[in-house]
Amino acid sequence: MTMTQLSPRTDLDLQRRGSALREEMLAVALAPSDPRLRLVAVGRHAIDEQVDRIESMARASVTRMQTGWRLPGPCPETVRPVRLSVMVPEQAVARCPLLACPGTGVRVAPVAMDLTLVDDHVAMIAGPVTRRHEPTLYASTNHELLLPLRELRDDLLEVSEPAEDAPDVPTSRQLEVARSLARGDKDVTTARRLGTSVRTVEREVSAILALVGAGNRREATMILNGAAR
């Protein structure tokens, strides 16, 4: 299979290019005898663990592209400084303004596929859902497969803009509280970790619920983890 390679011109061109690459990657993933992509995780928890493991081996850079509004975690801890880039479409920031917090590394770009590139040598791609509606993750180190993905990444970075340039950006503390909320931490645990009072955390949680348009903590947790209402 020859991977799609187009010249970027507009945001719409980049979206179409990303969509075409996603369809080609899904076709490779579903091909029973194609070794270029391999299934590495099934289910959200297993995917998170596998992504953390592979990202922790990065030597220079990690680039995450996500179409949804799932709140990204911090850059993985490695033995070397790693450059982290996170790109999401504009509608994701509109849905979850916490993506614009300083410290997320989020940039706004016409992203049309869920993809993580580690050091230009490993790609992790969201695969088709299973019959039990579980997400899947595929990985590849194949040069032919990675080349158009790296080119798409570079072109998206070129047109991207920092999400924190948006007006009314939430605070860094709200980001930390939101990450705790997404993990399901209790307010007392969050307060202890941040060195503040439980009442302060409760106020921040209320502000976060308003920011993401959630009616309660459970709904906010689902939104912060990328689940649609």
N, C-alpha and C positions, 0 to 999 in steps of 0.2 A: 504494500500500500504506500502511495506517495503522499506525504503529509502536505496539507494546504499551506502555501506561502504566498501572501498577498502584500502589496505595498500599502501602508497605512495612510489615510488621507483625512478622515474625519472620525469623530466619536462613533458614528454609526458604522463606519467601515471596521473599526476595531471591535465593536460588538459583534458584527457579523462574522468577523474572522475568529473571534473567541468561540462563538457558537458552533462554527464549522469544525474547529479543532476539537471541541468537546464531543461532537457527534462522531468524529473519527476515533477519538480515544475510547469512547464507549463501544464502538465496533471492534476495536482491538481487544478490549477487555472481555467482550462476549465471544470472541473467536476461541474455540476450544483448544486449538493447537498453536496459538501465537505466543511465543515466550517473551515478547518485549514488555508486556505488562503482567504483573503477578498480583494476585489478591493477598493483601497483608493483614487486613483487619475487617471484622464485621461487628456492627454495633457501635454506638457513640462512645461508650467507655473504652472499648478496645482500640478504637480509632485514636482517641485522645492519647492513650498510652503509647501507641506506636508512633504518632507524630512527635510526641515529646522525646521519645528515644532516638528517632532519626535526626531531629533538629539538634539534639544535644551533641551530636557528632560533627556539627558544622565547624568549619575552620575559618570561614570568611563571611558568608552571607546567608540569610534566610529571607525568602520573599514569599509572602502569603497573599493569594488572591481569593477573595470570597465574595459570592453574590448575595449572601444574606447579611443579617445584622448581628450575628453572634459576636459577643464581646471577646476580642483576642486577648490571650494571656501575654505575660511579659516575654521578652527575648529569653531563649533558653540559656541556662548557665553552661558555659564551656570553658576550656582551659585558655581560650583566646578570645579577644574582643570580636563579637559578631555583629555585623550590620543587619538590622531587621527592617524590612519594609512590609507594610500591610496595605493592600489596595482593595477598596470596596466601591460599589456604584453609589451615586449621589442619593438614591432612594433609601439605601441602607442607613446612611447618616441621618436622613430625615426621620426614619423609623426609630432609630436608637441614637439620640444625640450624644450619648456617652462615648461613642466611637470617636468623637472630635476632641476628647480630653487630651491635654498634653501628657505625653508618656506612652500613648498607645502606638505611636508611629504610623497612624492610619493616614492614607492619602486617598483622595477621591479620583476615580478613573472609570472609564466605561468597561468595567469588568463583566464578562459573560460566562465565566467558568470557574469552578472551585479547584484551585491548584496551589501546591506549595513546591518551591524549588529550593534545594539546599546545595549551596556551593556550585551551582551550574551542573552538578553531576548526578543528582537524584531528584526525581519528580514524584510527588505524591498527588494523586488525582482522585477526586470523588467519583465512585463508580455507580452502577445502577443499584437501586434498592432491591432487597431480597423479597421473596414471596411473603415474608413475615413483616415487610415494610421496615426493615433495618437498613441503615446506611452502610455502604461498603467503601473501603479504601484500597486503591491499587498503587503500586510503586514501579518505577522503571529507572534503569541506568543506561538504557539504549540510546546511543548518540543520535540515530536517525529520528527517534521519537522526541528527544529533548531539544533538538535544534529549533524547530518552529515554536516550541514553548518558550525557549529563552528569548527568541526574537520578539514574540508577543509581549513577554515581560518587559523587555527593554523599551518597546514602543509605548506601552502603557505608562511606564515610569516617566517617559519623556513628556507626556501630556498631563500627568497627574498633578494635583495640587494638595497641599497639606489640609487635612480636614479641620485642624485647629484654627485655620484662618476664618472659619465661619463665625458669624456673630453669636453672642450669648453662649460661649463654650462652657460646658460644665467644668468644675474644679477637679484638680488631681485627687483630692480626698474623696470626692464623689466617685471617681473611677475606682479607687481602692475599695470603697464600701460596696460598689456594684460588683466587683470581682468576688468579694466575700459572699454577697447575696447570691450570685450565680452558682457558687460552690455549695450553698445551703448552710453557711456558717450562722451561728446564733449571734445576736447583736453583742452579747457580752464577750464572745470570742473575738469579734471584730474590734471592739473597743480596746480590749487588752492588747491586741496586736498593733493597733495604731497609736496606742498611748493616749487615748481620749476617753470621754465618758460615754456611758451607754445612751444617755439622753441625746448627746450629739450625734451618735450613730443613728438613733431613731429618727432624728430630724433629717439626716442625709438620706435615709431609706425612703422617707416620705417624699423628699424632693426627687429621688430616682423614680419612684412610682409615677409621679406627675410627668417626668421627662419622657418616659417610655409609654405613657398612656395605659398603665396597668391599674386594675382595681384593687389588687391585693399582692402580697409577697409572692405567692405561688405563681401568679400570672407574670409578675415581673421576672421571676427566675426563669420561666419558660422563654420569655422574650430575650433576655440576656444570653440565653443559651441557643438562640437562633430558631426557636419554635414559633410558628405562626399562631396567632390567636384563633 
